[in-house]
Amino acid sequence: MLPNPNDLLPAMASALTQHLNQRQISEPRFIGIRTGGVWVAQALLQALGRDDALGILDVSFYRDDFTQNGLHPQVQPSELPFEIESQHLVLIDDVLMSGRTIRAALNELFDYGRPASVTLVSLLDLGAHELPIRPDVVGATLSLAANERVKLSGPTPLTLELQTLAN
């Protein structure tokens, strides 16, 4: 049974607030990874009671499997309405699986400048990491079978769907 994403958001907001306070970060910049990460970021900002400008990353060109998969027809430019250099960033994604999307996001962010820090927030961590990437704040950790994936739909309401891949 998959959790309801909307039930995870209050605890994520509290954990993020605590994390930022411990690190003495008072003015973080929020960035969502297109598309699901943007939806989670919007919901998280609402749960935090914040109306900060939200940066949007489309990491398609930064993926290490770009040459294998080619150009996705829905690639859109990233939108970063603030400086990256020396900023404390909160990077938000929907599902952390292999870690390759986060690696791509970090590569893109560093092309814009050197942030002071990056806090990683993920709605779900599937624990199938291929890279040493772990979220600082996570809504839930799940273990799936090799042929299962989770799809987030949104933006309102946020819902999770378990999908089974064909063999």
C-alpha positions as CSV (number, residue, x, y, z in Angstrom):
1,M,0.0,0.0,0.0
2,L,1.4,3.4,-1.1
3,P,1.2,6.3,1.3
4,N,-0.9,9.3,0.5
5,P,1.6,12.1,-0.4
6,N,-0.6,14.7,1.2
7,D,-0.3,12.9,4.5
8,L,3.5,13.0,4.3
9,L,3.9,16.7,3.7
10,P,3.3,18.0,7.3
11,A,6.0,15.8,8.7
12,M,8.4,16.6,5.8
13,A,7.8,20.4,6.4
14,S,8.6,19.9,10.1
15,A,11.7,17.8,9.4
16,L,12.9,20.4,6.8
17,T,12.4,23.3,9.2
18,Q,14.4,21.4,11.9
19,H,17.1,20.6,9.4
20,L,17.4,24.2,8.2
21,N,17.4,25.5,11.8
22,Q,20.1,23.1,12.8
23,R,22.3,24.3,9.9
24,Q,21.4,28.0,10.7
25,I,19.9,28.5,7.2
26,S,17.4,31.3,7.3
27,E,16.9,32.1,3.6
28,P,16.9,28.9,1.6
29,R,16.1,28.9,-2.1
30,F,13.7,26.2,-3.2
31,I,14.2,24.3,-6.5
32,G,11.9,21.5,-7.8
33,I,12.9,19.0,-10.4
34,R,10.4,18.9,-13.2
35,T,7.7,17.6,-13.1
36,G,6.9,15.7,-9.9
37,G,9.6,17.5,-7.9
38,V,8.0,20.8,-8.8
39,W,4.6,19.5,-7.6
40,V,6.1,18.3,-4.3
41,A,8.0,21.6,-3.9
42,Q,4.8,23.6,-4.4
43,A,2.9,21.5,-1.8
44,L,5.8,21.6,0.6
45,L,6.1,25.4,0.3
46,Q,2.4,25.6,1.1
47,A,2.8,23.2,4.1
48,L,5.6,25.5,5.3
49,G,3.4,28.6,4.9
50,R,6.0,30.1,2.5
51,D,5.5,31.9,-0.8
52,D,9.1,31.9,-1.9
53,A,10.0,32.0,-5.6
54,L,10.4,28.4,-6.8
55,G,13.2,27.4,-9.2
56,I,12.4,24.7,-11.7
57,L,15.0,22.4,-13.1
58,D,14.6,20.2,-16.2
59,V,17.6,17.9,-16.0
60,S,16.9,16.1,-19.3
61,F,20.1,17.3,-21.0
62,Y,22.2,16.5,-17.9
63,R,21.1,12.8,-17.6
64,D,23.9,10.3,-18.1
65,D,21.5,8.2,-20.2
66,F,20.6,11.0,-22.5
67,T,22.3,9.4,-25.5
68,Q,20.6,6.1,-24.9
69,N,17.1,7.6,-24.4
70,G,17.3,10.6,-26.7
71,L,15.4,13.8,-26.4
72,H,12.2,13.6,-24.5
73,P,9.5,15.5,-26.4
74,Q,8.5,17.5,-23.4
75,V,11.9,19.0,-22.5
76,Q,11.5,22.5,-21.2
77,P,14.1,25.1,-20.1
78,S,15.0,25.4,-16.5
79,E,13.8,28.5,-14.7
80,L,15.9,29.8,-11.8
81,P,14.5,33.2,-10.7
82,F,17.4,33.7,-8.2
83,E,21.2,33.4,-8.1
84,I,22.7,30.0,-7.3
85,E,26.2,31.3,-6.3
86,S,26.6,31.2,-2.5
87,Q,23.0,30.4,-1.9
88,H,21.6,27.6,0.4
89,L,19.5,25.5,-1.9
90,V,16.7,23.1,-1.1
91,L,16.5,20.6,-4.0
92,I,13.2,18.7,-4.2
93,D,12.3,15.6,-6.1
94,D,9.4,13.2,-6.0
95,V,11.0,9.8,-6.1
96,L,14.6,9.0,-5.4
97,M,15.5,5.7,-7.0
98,S,19.0,5.3,-8.5
99,G,20.2,8.8,-7.7
100,R,21.0,9.7,-11.3
101,T,18.3,12.4,-11.6
102,I,19.8,14.1,-8.5
103,R,23.4,13.8,-9.9
104,A,22.1,15.4,-13.1
105,A,20.4,18.2,-11.1
106,L,23.6,18.9,-9.2
107,N,25.6,19.1,-12.4
108,E,23.2,21.6,-13.8
109,L,23.1,23.7,-10.7
110,F,26.9,23.9,-10.6
111,D,26.8,25.2,-14.2
112,Y,24.9,28.2,-12.8
113,G,27.2,28.8,-9.8
114,R,28.6,27.3,-6.6
115,P,25.9,27.0,-4.0
116,A,26.8,27.4,-0.3
117,S,24.9,24.1,0.4
118,V,22.3,21.8,-1.1
119,T,19.7,20.1,1.0
120,L,18.0,17.2,-0.7
121,V,14.3,16.6,-0.1
122,S,12.4,13.6,-1.6
123,L,8.8,12.5,-1.2
124,L,9.8,8.8,-1.5
125,D,13.2,7.0,-1.3
126,L,13.0,3.6,-3.0
127,G,16.4,2.6,-1.7
128,A,17.6,1.4,-5.1
129,H,20.6,3.7,-5.1
130,E,23.3,3.3,-7.8
131,L,25.1,6.4,-6.6
132,P,26.0,7.6,-3.0
133,I,23.0,10.0,-2.8
134,R,20.7,10.1,0.2
135,P,17.9,12.6,1.0
136,D,18.3,14.9,4.0
137,V,14.5,14.9,4.4
138,V,12.2,12.1,3.1
139,G,8.5,11.5,3.3
140,A,8.7,7.7,3.2
141,T,11.1,4.9,2.3
142,L,9.7,2.0,0.3
143,S,11.1,-1.2,-1.1
144,L,9.7,-2.3,-4.4
145,A,10.2,-5.4,-6.6
146,A,12.6,-5.0,-9.5
147,N,9.7,-4.7,-12.0
148,E,7.7,-2.1,-9.9
149,R,7.8,1.7,-10.2
150,V,5.9,4.5,-8.5
151,K,4.3,7.3,-10.5
152,L,3.3,10.6,-8.9
153,S,0.3,12.4,-10.4
154,G,-0.6,16.0,-9.7
155,P,-0.3,18.8,-9.0
156,T,-3.6,18.8,-7.1
157,P,-4.2,16.4,-5.5
158,L,-0.9,14.6,-5.3
159,T,-1.5,10.8,-5.8
160,L,0.9,7.9,-6.0
161,E,0.3,4.9,-8.3
162,L,2.2,1.6,-8.3
163,Q,3.1,0.4,-11.8
164,T,4.3,-3.0,-12.9
165,L,6.8,-3.0,-15.8
166,A,6.3,-5.6,-18.6
167,N,9.0,-8.3,-18.7
